[in-house]
Amino acid sequence: MSLLNIKKVTTEGVSVSGLSAMMDQENIEFNSIGFVNWDSFPYKPNVKFRIAHSDNAILINYQVEEDSVRAIYGEDNDKVWTDSCVEFFVCPANDGLYYNIESTCIGTVLLGVGQDRHGRERASLDVLAGIQRWASLGRKPFEEREGKCSWELSLIIP
């Protein structure tokens, strides 16, 4: 596994809906996700992401192509992992704690912190409200849509 070279950018005047265009302008390259972590779930959609940071935020832009898409959960901290979603893991300090930010294709977010995948503490809805989101499929929940689908998600995480 190689480390990402994460570029520092200024976010002055950038809205979350314009994040993809700003990353294009800054020549921030996409990274492909090339493996699946779970043997019992071998399906692997085509997922790529790019990431940058500012003085006070992490900026992520995902692009996904998959065989079907679903977004039935519209409330933060709900069962987002059962919908079409992406995840971002980060350990900002050397304290053994990591943050897991799961986001659906409509920008519904679950954020947990802990030392492993069990017993993580979830962020409050006030904290989650600070995450700016833009989703190409809109923000309203919907039942599964069968057939090839592409979607994009941008996040600005304070």
C-alpha angles and dihedrals in degrees: 000000000000127000119247121243100228114199122217113230138174116248097194107136094002118127122200089247088058096046095101092052091047090051089050089052092048091049093238106171128223122246119210123225102225107178144049120229099204123067091197090058105045097163110117119189119199103266130172132169142182127205139195137161139219129197090281110017148047113229120204131178119188128190117192135184118188144157095252137355134217135181113171096146116080101162121087117248091025126123094296092154089072092059128064100289148152130217136215122195123193136171104194097177134037092247101106093253123118133187122226116198113188116187129184125220088264095049100259105152138207116187123187135172129201147110095271140359094281124076097008117167114237122227119249120256088248090060092046091051087066092064109096114216138187122183125187089214092054127246102275120102120248139178122256117301111206122215135047111326136178125200139171131209129189125192134186106196117192 
